[in-house]
Amino acid sequence: MSPLNLYADEAQYWRWAQELAWGYYSKPPMIAWVIHGATAIFGDSEAAVRIAAPFLHTAAAGFLFLAGRAMFSAKTGAYAALLYALMPAVTLSSSVLSTDGVLMPFWCAALWLAWRLRGGAGLVTAAGLGIVMGLGILSKYAMLYFLIGLVLTAVLDAPMRRALLSKGGALALAVTALIIAPHFAWNAANEFQTVGHTVDNANLGGELFNPENAGTFFVDQLGVFGPLSFLALLAGFAGWRETPEGEGGAVRWLLCFVLPVLIFILGQAVLSRAHANWAATAYPGASLLVAAWFAGRKGVLWSSLGVNALIAAIFLTVPALPASVTHDIGIDNALKRTRGWDASAAQLFAEAERLGATAVLVDEREAWHGLDYYGQDRTVPLISWRRYAGPKSFAERAVLENGKDDRVLVASIHPRLRPMLRDDFVTFEPAGQIRIDLGRRSNGCPITRVFQLYVATGFAPPKRTANRASVYEGREEFPEPPCPAKD
């Protein structure tokens, strides 16, 4: 029912899914495989790209129930599954397809199977644990936190140590290694693209101490796990909880899969930056902990669930609202990245056909992905301009060559990049604008996606040097005039 377009990452994953591989530019392959399977059955619509998401999270909640039942009780498992399913991050992630959504069922299954292995389960359970750990790593490298958790449990928990040092533990690790080996072989054959992008994402090249980010991290986690759920988790860490007698071992075991993730991402935030969802893998275990700690305080659990259910209702309602309503409540700015790509593609490729363009060149990664998905029927190549010497994203793989630069329609979003773009061509003539209405800001100013058009010929870019960008500082072409905000 959602009128929202695919956001850039979803469109990127859809493009990957057109060609199955053991790895892709910035992520392991599982999300592309999932989309490939869904679109093979349901077609290439937005709903088909996203359709797996709610089922994946439902499976994750189901495995979490099994884990909670095995560790504590069926009631605790049920509360944990509900805490997980109603997390704001999960509600949001159930309406789009993200790597977190693909990872979570494997993480939750691994929690359950690892606990069973600790309790003496046999080789079938061990093989199952290896399978889900391997598939989890193929979903997102954050699954490696689970291996850290296993190491900590082996150090701190004697039953787990015996299990991991047994034939079952060896089998689990061997199966994991076997499943992920083709992916890392693909990386080795492709200049370690996925691994390198993951390292770059840490962004550790700047000032490495930003204590103010710690506060932002904690506020973000209120939105990820839920306000009351996260406060209950912190209260549990501080000792304000109830742990049923004889279940302390399960609590200590779960902490090995929760605290390292939170501590590591908090450290990453202080050193550089951390997106809110980077700590998501802490929250399946956290759901189990909160459910166990507050099983005797139903008010805490039901209040947490109630608040999260209200947030879920908002998240489910807002995407279906007509534009006239989102204007009135001032949320157009939050939705702008998922609006207008269909109209953008239709107008831009129609203009390319009218002008006889041999290629369309854009100067933004997100624009390339949106235009790529919604311009599937285009008859001209779509190229993402390389600002630097080599490609910095999947979108920048293709270059202008083999006659594609005979008559290029340049569609620029960034005024400050246009002088640099101009110098990459022999001729570079303005050819009008395309303006896409995306709504209004809360102050009344319009939100507009503006493509400044040029017809360019003779692609002859100067050498990309380290100080090239400084030559263009302070220069821009056709900037949008400031909006006189309403009082």
N, C-alpha and C positions, 0 to 999 in steps of 0.2 A: 504493500500500500504506500510505501514511502515515495514521495516525489523527488527525493534528493538523489543527485547523480553519484556515481562512484567517486570517492576521493582518490587522490593521485596514487597512493600506495596500492589501493585495490586495483586500479587500472593497470598499474605496473605488474602486479601479480597475475592478472588476466593475460597480459602479453606474454609473460614467461610460460604460462600454461599452454600456449600455442605450440610450444616445442619442448617436449619432455627432456629433462637432463638430470644429472646427479647434483647439480648446483647451479646457482645463479649469482648475479653480480653482488648483491648485498645480503642475501638470505639463503639458508639451506633450502632444499627443494620441496619439502612436504606441502607447503601452502599452494605451490603451483600444481602439484599432483592432485590435491583436493579439488581445486578449481577445474582442472582438466576433466576429472571424473564427473563433477556436477554439470559442467557445461556440455559434456558429451551426451548427457541424458536430457537436460532441460534447455539447451540452447545457450546463447551468449548474452541473455538479458541481465540487467543489474541484479534481479532477484536470483537468477541462477548462479551468478558469481558469489552471492552472499548466503545461499540457502543452507550450506553446511554449518554455518556458525552456531545457530541455536541447538542443533543436534549434538555438536561437539561439546558444548558446555553442559548439556543435559547428561551426556556420558560422563563428563568430569564429575558432576555432582553425584551420579550414581556410584562411581568408584570411591568417592569420598565417603558416602554412606557405608559402603562395605568396609572401608578402613576404620571408620569410627565404631562400627559394630564390633569389629575384631579387637580393637584396642580398649573400648570402654563398654558401650551398650548400644542396642539398636536405637534407643531414644537419642543418645548423644550423636550417633551417626546421622540421624534424621535432622537434628538441629544443625549439625555441621554442613550437611548438604544444602539446607535452606539458607544458611548464612552465606555460603559460597554462591548459590544461584541468584541471590538477591543483592550481591555486591554491586555497587554502582558501575564498577569497571566491567563486570560480567554482563550486566544489562546492556551497557553500551556496546560491548564487544559481541553481543549476540545479534546485533542489527547490522554489523559490518563484518567483513572477514579479515582477521588480523593474524599475525604469527602467534600472538599470545593465545588466541582462541584455538588454534590448531595444536599448540603445545599442551594445554591444560589437561585434556583427557589422559595423555601419556604420563604427565607428572602425577596426577591423582592415582592412576593405576599403579604407578611405581611405588607410591607410598603404601598402598594396600599390599602389594606383592612382597615388598621388602619386609614389612612387618610379619607377613606369613612366613617368609624365609627365616626370620629371627626366631619364630616359634617352632621351627623344625620341619616346615613343609619340604617336600622332596624336589627332585630335579625338574619336574614339570613347572613348578612355581618358579624355580631359578631361571629356567629358559624363558618363561613369560616375563620375568623381570628384565632379563637381557634384551628381549624384543622391545618392550615399551621404553626402556632407556635409550636404545638405539634409535627408535622412531622419534623419541623426544628430541634427541640431538639433531636429527634431520628436520625437525620442525623449527627449532630455535636454539642457539648456542646457550641460552639461559639454562637449558637442561643440565649443563655442566655443574651448576650449583648443587644439583642432586648428588652428583658424585662427591662433592665436598661434604655434603651432609652424611653420606655413607662413611666416608673416612672418619668424620667426627664421631659417629655412632660406634665405629669399630674401636676407637680410642677410649670412649667413655662407657660403653655398654658391653659387658662380657658376653651375653647371649648373641648380640649382633656380631661381635668379633669372631666368635666361634662359627657363626653361619657364613660370614664372608671368607673365612679361611678354610672353609670346607670345599668339597667338590661342587656343591651348589653355587657357592660364591664364584669359584673359578669359571663355572659354566656361564653364569650370568654375565661376567665381564667379557668372556670369549664371544658370546653371542652379540653383545653390544659392539665390540670391535669389528666383528664380521659385517654387521649391518652398516656401520658408518664408514668402513674402509673405502667403498666406491666414491663416496662424497669427497673425502680428503684426497683421493687419487685425482678426482676431477679438479679440485683446487690446485693441486700440484701442477696439473697440465694447463691451468688457466691463470697462472701468475698469482695464485692464492687470492683471487678476487674477493671471495666471501669473507675469508679470515681477515684480509687487509682492511676491508670496509668496517668490520666489527671493531678492529683496533682503532681505526680513524674515528669511529663514533664516540670513543672515550674522550676525544678532544683534550688531550693532555699536553698540548703544545703551548698553552698560554700561562697566565698567572695561576699558580697551583695552590692557592689558599683563598677560599671564598666562604668564610664562616656564615655569612648571611644566607647562604643557600640551604643551611640546615633547617632554618625555619620554614622555608619554602617546601622542602622535602616533607616535613611533618604535616603541613597543611595539605599538600598534594595527597598524602596517604589517607587523610580523612575522606577525600573524595574517591579514592580507589577502593578501600575496604568498607567504607561507610563511616559516618561520623561517630556514632555510638559504638560500633563494632571496634573501630581502631582505638578509641579511648578505653574500651573494655580490655583490649589486648595489652595496652600500656599498663592498665591497672593490674592485670595478671602478672606482667613482668615485675611489677613493684611488690608483688606478694599479696595483693588484695583479691584473693580468690579462694576457692575451695577445690581441693583435689581429693577425690574419693580415695579412701585407704587402699593401698596396694596398687594404685595406678600411677604412682610417681615415676616408674620406669618408662611408661608410655609418654608422659609429659616431657621428661628429659630427652627421650628419643626424638620427639617432634621438634623440640627446641633446636636440635641440630639442623633441621631443614627450614627453620624460620629465621633465627637470629643471624646466621652468616649472610643471608641475602640482604636483610635490612641494614646490617652494619656495613656491608660492602657497598651498597648503593648510596647509603648516607655518606660514606667516605668519598665515593665518586662525585657526589653532589658538591661536597666541600672543596674537593680538588679542582673541579671544573664545572660540571653540570650533570643533571640526571633527569630524564623524563619521568613523569609520574608513574608510568606503567612498568618501568624497569624493575621494580620490586615486586611485580605481580606474583612471582612464584613463591613468595613467602606466605601468601594468603590461603592456599588450600590447607597447609599445616596450621596456620593461624585460626582458620575456621574450626578445626578440630580442637585446638586448645581452648578457644573461647567457649565452645559448646561444653567441653569437659569441666572447665573451671567454674562456669556459672550454671551448671545443670541444676543446682539447688536454688538458684536465684532466677526464677523464670521471668521476673520483671525485666532483668537486664537483657535476656535473650529476646523476649517478645518486643521490647522497646527498640532494640537494634533491628530486628526484622521489620517492624512497623515503619521505622524511618527509611530503611532501604526500600521497602515496598512503595512508599510514597515517591522516592526518587526514581524508582523504576517506572512508575506510572507516568511521571513527567517525561522521562527519556523515551518512553514508548509513544507518548502523545505528540510531543513537539515535532518529530519528523513528518508526521501526517498532517500538520496544520497548514492551511492555505497561506499564501504569502501575505494576504491582507491582515491576517491575525499576527504573524510573526513581525510585521511592521509595527503593529500597535504595542506589542509587548517588548520590543527592542532587542530581538535576538537575531536579526538578519546577519549581523557581523560574524556571529558564531557559526553560521551556516554557509557563508559565502564560498568556502572552498568546495562545497558539494552542490553548487548551483551553476547553471548556465553553460556547462561544457557542451551539452548537446547543441544549444543555439550557437555557441562559439564555433564549433566544428562545421555546422551547416553553412554559416555565413562565410567563414574563412575559405573553405574549399570551393564554395561557389565563386568567390572572388578569384581564387587561383585559376579556376577554369576559364573565367571571363578574360583574365589577363594573359592566358596562355603560359602560365608558369611551368617551369620544368621541375621545381621543387618548392616546398614551403619550409622556411627556416624560423624557428622560435628561439627565444633567449631565456627560457625558464624550464626547469625539469618538470614541474607540476603541469605546466601548460602542455608540454609534449605528451605526457601520459593521458591527460584529459582529452586532448585532440586525437590522440592515437586510438583510444577506445571508441569515442563518439564519431570519429571519421573513418570507420572501418571500410566504408565503400569508396574512399578517395582513390583518385586515379594518378596522383602525383606523390613522390616520396615526401615524408615528413622528417626533417632533420632538426636535431637540437644543437645549437651553436656551442662550440667549445671555446670557452673564455680562456682556458689554460692550455698548456702544451699537449696534454693527454686527456682522455675521458675521465670525468669525475663522477659520473653516474651511468646507470644502464642506458638512459636515454641518449647519451652522447656517443654511443658506439659507432653509429653511421656517420660518414663525412660526405661533404660535397665533392663528388668526383664523377668521372665518366659522363660528362655532359650535363650533369644535374645543375651546374651553376650557369647554364646558358641564360636563363631568365628566372631568377629566384624571387619569390614573394616572401619578403622578410616581415614577420609579424612580431613586433617587439612590445614587451610589457614594461620594460625598465628604462626610463628616460636616461639614467646615468650610464647605461651600457651602449646606448646608440652611437655616440661618437667612436667608440672602439669598434663596434660592428661596422660602421661606415668605412673605416680604414682597412677592413678585410676584403673590400671589393674595388674593382676598377670604376664602376658606376653605381650610384646609390641614390635613387630618386624617390621623394615622398609620393605615396599613392593613396592617401586618405586614412581613414580610421574605421575600426569596427568597435562598437560600444555595446556591452552586454549589461543590462540592468540586473543587479544582484540584491536589491533591496535598499534599505536606509539604515543609517546609524542611529543610535539612540538620541543624538543631538539634531537629527533631521537631515544630515548630509547624505547625499546619495552614495551608494556603494556600486561602483561600476568597474567592470573588467574592460580595460582599454587596450586594444591591439593597434599600435601605430604601424601602418603599412608602408613598405618601400618596395620598389622594383630594383633589384640589383643584378649586376652581371660581372663576370670575371673574378671569381673567388681567388684571391691571392693574399692570404693572411701573412703579415709580418711575423718574424720569429717571436715566440712567446718567451720573454725574458722575465726575470724575477721582479724588476722594477717597472714593467710595462704599464701596469695599472696606474702608477703614480702620475704618468703623463696626462691622464684623463681626469684627474681629481678636480672637482668643481665644475666639470662640463656636463651638460645634459641637453637633450633635444625634446621638444614638445612636452614639457612637464605639464601635468594637470594643474589648473589654477586652484588655489586653496578654496575650500568650501566655506562660505559665510554661515557658520552654524546658527541655528535658530536659538532664540533665548528660551 
